[in-house]
Amino acid sequence: MKNRVKRTAAGLALSAIALCGIALGPNMAVADDAPVASQKDETVYVYTTADGTVKSEEVSTVLKNSNGAAELSDYSSLSSIEGKDDATFQGSGGSIVWNAAGEDVAYTGATSAEAPVSIRVSYTLDGQAIAADQLAGKSGHVTIRYDFENHSATNATVNGVSQTIYTPFTCITAIMLDGKDFKNIEVENGKVINDGSDTIVAGYAMPGLKQSLGSMANDADVPDHFTVSADVTDFELKSTMTIVTAGLMSDVDTESLGISNLDDASALTEAMGQLIDGSSTLTTGLEEMASNAKQLESGVAALQEGAGALSSGLYEMAGDEGLGALSSGASAFEDGIVLIAGSTAELKAKLEEAKTALDSSVPAANPFDGAQELLDKHSTELGEDYKSLSEAITAGTAMYSSLSGVSAGLGTAIESLGALNAKLDEAKKNAADLASGASEAVKGAKAFAAGASSLEDGAAQLNAAVPKLTEAMQAAAEGSKKLTEGMQTLNDQGVSQLVSTLQNDYGGLLDRMNALSDAAKSYTNFGGITPGTTGSVKFVIETDGITKE
């Protein structure tokens, strides 16, 4: 049978399109000890009428004899097999052995098997449907539509659910148009190439791919047809040529998509949980501090009262009855010191407890580090969600910095209270010594009186400041509570949404892309192949032209 494909103008145009494909067919062993071919390349020629109805099929096969074997085992479901260059074979029923004589073997055969992709060609003239055999010689606005249907499908698991995945065939059709008779040429899902006198239209389609992608293809332009329209005078059309291949998707590297490891995204959720727990603990600690501040207020009031009494006693001690007043004032002063020392010690313990709880709950490293880079990597897929998620990550980073600042502030406060407690311990000792040695304090009574008066003034100032400190602690507790609520909102509306998007949407996309790539790689032949032989196949569909009688 002559190879009509290579003799057509459209075939010459397609020779510039470098495509190679892989197809799936029966995989059978042969009962022979002869070695197998290293590679089996099949080209399936499908000849159709002008509307796409199949008339006949022919398969051209080349067996690569890389080791220069004298014989090659082969399996083929074809009929009417004829070897080229005087190649001969023995065997029947599919299992055959070729006399290779150290060379590659080429042969042709016929088949009744249906190609995995079929074509339906329809025509309209001035907006009205018209049969192909009625269009020859007509003039007007003509539209030609090529629809492709994919018949090759398998099942694959996507996000734990079985889904239908079609073998990802790409179809490219070349149409040669006479530049004198075809004007204002337009094409949907294709390209127009003009060399001056003739015009070549290259249309493309990927039938079944949109169904394989499911909801992820809702916003994608995945064509299963193409159309060409033009203003035509005296219509005639040369035969057209379509190449069908699965080879394009077989070369897809899903790891290069950058979404192969989505489990790390869950670490972001865990980190947010730690931050929320830490913020809640901080709120509790601040509320206890605000409550203890009331005791501090009582202690400061007692200190002020004791300092006033001490001052009065010291001045009175400077007189005839000063020693008695001094002893009484010293006792009152000692009581005030003991009370405030106890309050400050308890407050220091609460602050240390709050800081310990905060430091154990807040991660040592910022959990949001790297989150922005992860987000930027998928900015295109996230679309309008990108901005809100980015703002959420920025807010989370600021919250983490704020909590670190609170921890540092608590440390400073604890250190200051420790120094104050040491001073109060010294003051308690001095007050006791003062009470027991009142008789020896007469000489310095006037100096002590002046000092006690100053202490009274300082205590008054401190007493005036305590309510503000209490109010500030209460405000801090309220702010921490709002911080916890805000972090919870961030987690619910930001981080959780981001993690869900990455793990669900992109996880499903990765599953589908892997399934499509596997389907393309597993489509290895059409007419049969032996184990150990690598297969490749492409389909060339020649559609009859429309000519005037």
C-alpha positions in Angstrom: 0.0 0.0 0.0 1.4 3.4 -0.9 2.0 5.9 1.8 -0.3 8.7 0.7 0.5 10.8 3.8 4.0 11.8 2.6 2.8 12.8 -0.8 0.3 15.5 0.3 1.0 19.2 0.7 -0.4 19.1 4.2 1.9 16.2 5.0 4.9 18.4 3.9 3.6 21.1 6.2 3.3 18.8 9.1 6.9 17.6 8.7 7.9 20.8 10.4 6.1 19.8 13.6 8.4 17.6 15.6 6.1 15.3 17.6 6.6 11.8 18.9 4.0 9.8 20.9 3.4 6.7 22.9 0.3 4.4 22.7 -1.2 1.4 24.5 -1.9 -1.9 22.9 -1.7 -5.7 23.7 1.5 -6.8 25.4 2.1 -10.4 24.4 5.0 -12.8 24.7 6.2 -15.1 21.8 7.2 -18.7 22.2 10.6 -18.3 20.5 14.2 -18.0 21.8 15.1 -15.3 19.3 16.0 -11.9 20.9 13.5 -9.1 20.9 13.9 -5.6 19.3 15.2 -2.8 21.5 12.5 -0.4 20.2 9.3 -0.8 18.3 8.0 2.4 16.6 4.5 2.4 15.1 2.8 4.9 12.9 -0.9 4.3 12.5 -2.4 5.9 9.4 -6.1 6.4 9.5 -7.9 7.4 6.3 -11.3 9.2 6.6 -13.9 10.8 4.5 -14.3 14.6 4.5 -16.6 14.4 7.5 -14.2 12.1 9.5 -15.8 8.7 8.8 -13.0 6.1 8.9 -12.4 4.3 5.5 -9.3 2.2 6.3 -6.3 2.0 8.5 -2.7 1.0 7.9 0.1 0.5 10.5 3.8 1.1 9.6 6.2 -0.5 12.1 10.0 -0.3 12.6 11.8 -2.8 14.8 15.1 -1.4 16.1 17.9 -4.1 16.0 20.4 -2.4 18.3 22.4 -5.6 18.9 22.5 -6.6 15.2 20.7 -9.9 15.8 20.1 -12.4 13.0 16.5 -12.9 14.1 14.0 -10.8 16.0 11.0 -12.0 18.0 7.9 -9.9 17.6 4.2 -9.9 18.4 1.7 -8.2 16.2 -2.1 -8.2 16.0 -2.0 -6.8 12.4 -3.2 -8.7 9.3 -1.8 -8.7 5.8 1.7 -8.1 7.1 4.3 -7.2 4.4 8.0 -6.7 5.1 9.9 -3.9 3.5 13.3 -4.4 1.7 12.5 -8.1 1.2 12.2 -8.8 5.0 10.6 -12.1 5.7 9.1 -13.8 8.8 7.9 -17.1 10.1 5.0 -17.8 12.5 1.3 -17.0 12.8 -1.3 -16.1 15.4 0.4 -12.9 16.4 3.8 -14.5 17.4 6.3 -14.1 14.6 10.1 -14.2 14.1 11.7 -11.9 11.5 14.8 -12.8 9.5 16.6 -9.5 10.4 20.1 -10.3 9.2 21.5 -7.8 11.7 19.5 -4.9 10.4 16.4 -3.0 11.5 13.1 -4.5 10.3 10.3 -2.4 8.7 6.9 -3.7 7.8 3.3 -2.7 7.3 -0.1 -4.3 8.1 -3.8 -3.7 8.3 -6.0 -3.5 11.3 -9.7 -3.2 12.2 -9.0 -1.9 15.7 -10.5 1.5 16.5 -8.0 4.3 16.9 -8.1 5.9 20.4 -9.1 9.3 19.0 -11.7 9.9 16.4 -12.5 13.0 14.4 -15.8 14.5 13.3 -15.6 17.3 10.8 -18.6 19.6 10.2 -19.2 22.5 7.8 -21.3 25.6 7.6 -21.9 28.1 4.7 -23.1 31.5 5.7 -24.2 30.2 9.1 -26.1 27.2 7.7 -25.0 23.6 8.1 -24.0 21.9 4.9 -22.8 18.5 3.9 -19.2 18.1 2.7 -20.2 16.9 -0.7 -22.5 19.9 -1.1 -19.9 22.5 -0.4 -17.6 22.1 -3.5 -17.7 25.2 -5.8 -19.7 27.3 -3.3 -18.8 30.8 -2.3 -19.5 32.6 1.0 -18.4 32.6 4.6 -17.4 29.0 5.4 -16.7 27.6 8.9 -15.0 24.2 9.3 -15.1 22.6 12.8 -12.9 19.6 13.9 -14.3 17.8 17.0 -12.1 15.1 18.6 -13.3 12.3 20.9 -10.9 10.4 23.2 -11.8 6.7 23.6 -8.9 5.7 25.9 -9.5 6.0 29.6 -8.4 4.4 32.9 -9.1 4.9 36.6 -6.8 6.6 39.1 -7.0 7.6 42.7 -7.3 11.4 43.3 -7.4 12.6 46.9 -8.5 9.1 47.9 -11.3 8.9 45.3 -11.4 6.9 42.1 -11.5 9.1 39.1 -11.7 8.6 35.3 -8.4 9.7 33.6 -8.2 9.9 29.8 -4.9 9.2 28.1 -3.7 12.8 27.4 -3.5 12.8 23.6 -2.6 16.0 21.8 -4.1 16.4 18.3 -2.5 18.8 15.8 -4.1 19.3 12.4 -2.6 21.0 9.3 -4.9 22.5 6.7 -3.4 24.0 3.4 -5.6 26.9 2.0 -5.2 28.7 -1.3 -4.5 32.3 -0.5 -6.4 33.5 -3.6 -9.7 31.8 -2.7 -9.6 32.0 1.1 -9.7 35.5 2.6 -10.1 36.9 6.2 -9.0 33.6 7.7 -9.6 33.2 11.4 -8.9 30.2 13.6 -10.1 29.2 17.1 -7.6 27.1 19.1 -4.9 27.3 16.5 -2.6 29.5 14.4 -2.6 30.9 10.9 0.8 30.8 9.0 1.0 32.6 5.7 3.9 32.1 3.3 2.7 34.6 0.7 0.8 32.4 -1.7 -0.5 29.6 0.5 -1.8 29.7 4.0 -1.4 26.9 6.6 -3.8 26.6 9.5 -2.4 24.6 12.4 -5.3 23.7 14.9 -4.9 21.8 18.1 -7.0 20.0 20.7 -6.6 17.9 23.8 -9.7 15.7 24.0 -10.5 14.2 27.4 -8.0 16.4 29.3 -10.7 18.8 30.7 -12.7 15.8 32.0 -9.5 14.4 33.6 -8.7 17.6 35.4 -12.3 17.8 36.8 -13.2 21.1 38.6 -9.6 22.3 38.3 -10.2 22.9 34.6 -13.2 25.2 35.2 -11.2 28.3 34.5 -8.8 26.7 32.1 -8.9 26.8 28.3 -8.6 23.1 27.4 -10.0 22.6 23.9 -11.4 19.4 22.5 -12.0 21.0 19.1 -10.8 23.8 16.8 -12.5 25.8 14.0 -11.3 27.7 11.0 -13.5 30.3 9.1 -12.9 32.3 6.0 -14.6 34.2 3.2 -14.3 31.7 0.3 -14.7 31.9 -3.5 -15.4 28.7 -5.4 -14.7 26.4 -2.4 -12.2 23.5 -2.7 -10.2 22.0 0.1 -7.1 19.8 -0.1 -6.8 16.7 2.2 -5.9 17.6 5.8 -3.5 15.8 8.1 -3.8 15.3 11.9 -1.1 14.0 14.2 -2.2 12.4 17.5 0.3 11.8 20.2 0.5 11.1 24.0 4.2 11.9 24.0 3.8 15.5 25.3 2.4 14.6 28.7 4.7 11.6 29.1 7.6 14.0 29.5 5.9 16.0 32.3 8.0 16.0 35.5 5.5 16.5 38.4 8.2 17.1 40.9 9.2 20.3 39.1 5.7 21.7 39.8 7.0 22.6 43.3 4.0 21.0 45.2 5.3 17.5 45.7 5.8 17.9 49.5 2.7 19.4 51.1 3.0 17.7 54.5 5.2 20.4 55.8 2.3 22.9 55.6 0.8 21.2 58.7 3.7 22.5 60.8 2.3 26.0 60.3 -1.0 24.9 62.0 0.8 23.3 64.9 2.9 26.5 65.4 -0.3 28.6 65.5 -1.7 26.3 68.1 1.3 26.9 70.3 1.0 30.6 69.9 -2.7 30.6 70.8 -2.0 28.4 73.9 0.9 30.8 74.9 -1.3 33.9 74.5 -4.0 32.3 76.6 -1.6 31.5 79.4 -0.3 35.1 79.3 -3.8 36.4 79.6 -4.3 34.3 82.8 -1.0 35.5 84.3 -1.8 39.2 83.6 -5.2 38.8 85.2 -3.6 37.4 88.4 -1.1 40.2 88.3 -3.9 42.8 88.2 -5.5 41.0 91.2 -2.3 41.1 93.2 -1.8 44.7 92.4 -4.6 45.5 94.9 -2.5 43.9 97.7 0.4 46.0 96.6 -1.8 49.1 96.9 -2.7 48.1 100.5 1.0 47.6 101.3 2.0 50.9 99.9 -0.7 52.6 101.9 0.5 50.9 105.0 4.1 52.1 104.2 2.9 55.6 103.8 1.1 55.5 107.1 4.1 53.9 108.9 6.5 56.5 107.4 4.2 59.3 108.6 4.1 57.8 112.1 7.8 57.4 112.1 8.3 61.0 111.1 6.1 62.2 113.9 7.8 59.9 116.4 11.2 61.1 115.4 10.3 64.7 115.8 8.6 63.9 119.1 11.7 61.9 120.1 13.8 65.0 119.7 11.9 66.3 122.7 11.6 65.0 126.2 9.4 62.0 125.3 11.1 61.2 122.0 12.2 57.7 122.7 8.7 56.3 123.3 7.4 57.9 120.1 10.4 56.6 118.2 9.9 53.0 119.5 6.2 53.1 118.5 6.9 54.6 115.1 9.7 52.1 114.4 7.3 49.2 115.2 4.7 50.7 112.8 7.3 51.2 110.2 8.5 47.6 110.5 5.0 46.3 110.1 4.6 48.3 106.9 7.9 47.1 105.5 6.9 43.4 106.3 3.5 43.9 104.5 4.9 45.4 101.4 7.8 43.0 101.3 5.4 40.1 101.3 3.3 41.7 98.6 6.3 42.4 96.3 7.6 38.9 96.9 4.3 37.4 95.9 4.0 39.6 92.9 7.5 38.6 91.8 6.6 34.9 92.1 3.5 35.5 90.0 5.5 37.4 87.4 8.1 34.5 87.3 5.2 32.0 86.9 3.7 34.0 84.1 7.0 34.4 82.3 7.8 30.7 82.6 4.4 29.8 81.1 4.8 32.3 78.3 8.4 31.2 77.4 7.3 27.5 77.4 4.4 28.2 75.1 5.9 30.6 72.6 8.2 28.8 70.1 11.9 29.7 70.2 11.9 30.5 66.5 9.4 32.5 64.6 7.0 29.9 63.1 6.0 32.2 60.3 9.6 32.1 58.9 9.3 30.7 55.4 5.5 31.0 55.2 5.7 34.0 52.9 8.1 32.2 50.5 5.7 29.2 50.5 2.9 31.6 49.7 4.8 33.4 47.0 5.6 30.2 45.3 1.9 29.6 44.8 0.8 33.2 44.3 -0.5 32.5 40.8 -2.7 29.5 41.9 -4.0 31.4 45.0 -5.2 34.4 42.9 -7.2 36.8 45.0 -6.5 34.9 48.2 -2.8 35.7 48.0 -3.1 39.3 49.4 -5.3 38.3 52.5 -3.1 35.3 53.3 0.1 37.5 53.0 -1.4 40.1 55.3 -2.3 37.3 57.8 1.3 36.0 57.8 2.6 39.6 58.4 0.1 40.0 61.3 1.2 36.7 62.8 4.9 37.7 62.6 4.1 41.0 64.4 2.2 39.1 67.1 5.1 36.8 67.6 7.5 39.8 68.0 5.0 41.4 70.5 4.9 38.2 72.6 8.8 38.1 72.6 8.7 41.8 73.8 6.3 40.9 76.6 8.6 38.1 77.8 11.6 40.5 77.9 9.5 43.1 79.8 8.4 40.6 82.3 12.1 39.6 82.8 13.0 43.3 83.5 10.1 43.6 86.0 11.1 40.5 87.8 14.7 41.7 88.1 13.5 45.1 89.4 11.2 43.4 92.0 14.2 41.3 93.1 16.3 44.4 93.8 13.4 46.0 95.6 12.9 42.9 97.8 16.6 43.0 98.8 16.2 46.6 99.8 13.1 45.8 101.8 14.9 43.0 103.6 17.5 45.5 104.6 14.9 47.9 105.6 13.2 45.3 107.8 16.5 44.6 109.6 17.1 48.3 110.1 13.6 48.8 111.5 14.1 46.0 114.0 17.5 47.4 115.0 15.8 50.8 115.3 13.1 49.5 117.7 15.6 47.6 119.9 18.1 50.4 119.9 15.8 53.4 120.3 17.7 54.6 123.3 20.8 55.0 121.1 18.8 56.7 118.3 18.2 59.9 120.2 21.4 61.5 118.7 20.2 61.0 115.2 16.5 61.6 115.8 16.3 64.8 113.9 18.1 63.2 110.9 15.8 60.2 111.0 12.8 62.5 111.2 13.8 64.3 108.0 14.4 61.0 106.3 11.1 59.5 107.4 9.3 62.6 106.1 10.9 62.1 102.7 9.9 58.4 102.8 6.4 59.4 103.6 6.4 61.7 100.5 7.7 58.9 98.3 5.2 56.4 99.6 2.4 58.9 98.9 3.7 59.2 95.3 3.9 55.4 95.0 0.4 55.1 96.5 -0.9 57.5 93.9 0.8 55.5 91.1 -0.5 52.1 92.2 -4.1 52.6 90.8 -2.6 53.5 87.4 -0.4 50.3 87.6 -3.5 48.3 88.5 -5.4 49.8 85.6 -2.5 49.2 83.2 -2.3 45.5 84.3 -6.0 45.1 83.7 -5.7 46.8 80.3 -2.8 44.4 79.5 -4.9 41.4 80.5 -7.8 42.7 78.3 -5.3 43.3 75.4 -3.8 39.8 75.8 -7.3 38.4 75.6 -8.1 40.2 72.4 -4.7 39.1 71.1 -5.7 35.5 71.8 -9.0 36.0 70.0 -7.2 37.7 67.0 -4.7 34.9 66.7 -7.6 32.4 66.8 -9.3 34.3 63.9 -6.0 34.4 62.0 -5.7 30.7 62.5 -9.3 30.0 61.4 -9.5 32.4 58.5 -5.9 32.6 57.4 -3.5 29.8 58.3 -6.1 27.0 58.2 -7.4 28.2 54.9 -3.8 28.4 53.5 -3.0 24.9 54.7 -6.3 23.5 53.4 -5.8 25.1 50.0 -2.3 23.7 49.7 -3.2 20.2 50.9 -6.6 19.8 49.2 -6.5 21.8 45.9 -2.9 21.4 45.0 -2.7 17.9 46.4 -5.5 16.9 44.1 -3.8 18.7 41.2 -0.6 16.7 41.8 -2.5 13.4 41.9 -4.2 14.2 38.6 -0.9 15.3 36.9 0.8 12.1 38.1 -2.2 10.1 36.8 -2.0 11.8 33.4 1.7 11.4 33.1 1.4 7.7 34.0 -1.4 7.2 31.5 0.8 8.8 28.8 3.8 6.7 29.7 1.8 3.5 29.8 0.4 3.9 26.3 3.3 2.0 24.6 1.9 0.5 21.4 -1.1 -0.2 19.1 -0.5 -3.4 17.2 1.1 -5.4 20.1 4.6 -5.6 21.6 6.8 -8.2 23.3 8.2 -7.8 26.9 11.6 -6.2 26.9 10.9 -4.0 23.9 10.3 -0.2 24.4 7.4 1.0 22.4 6.3 4.3 20.8 3.3 5.1 18.5 1.8 8.1 16.8 -1.4 8.3 14.8 -1.6 10.2 11.5 -5.2 10.8 10.3 -5.7 11.9 6.7 -9.1 13.4 6.0 -10.2 13.6 2.4 -10.4 16.9 0.7 -13.4 18.4 -1.1 -13.0 19.0 -4.8 -15.2 20.0 -7.6 -16.4 17.4 -10.2 
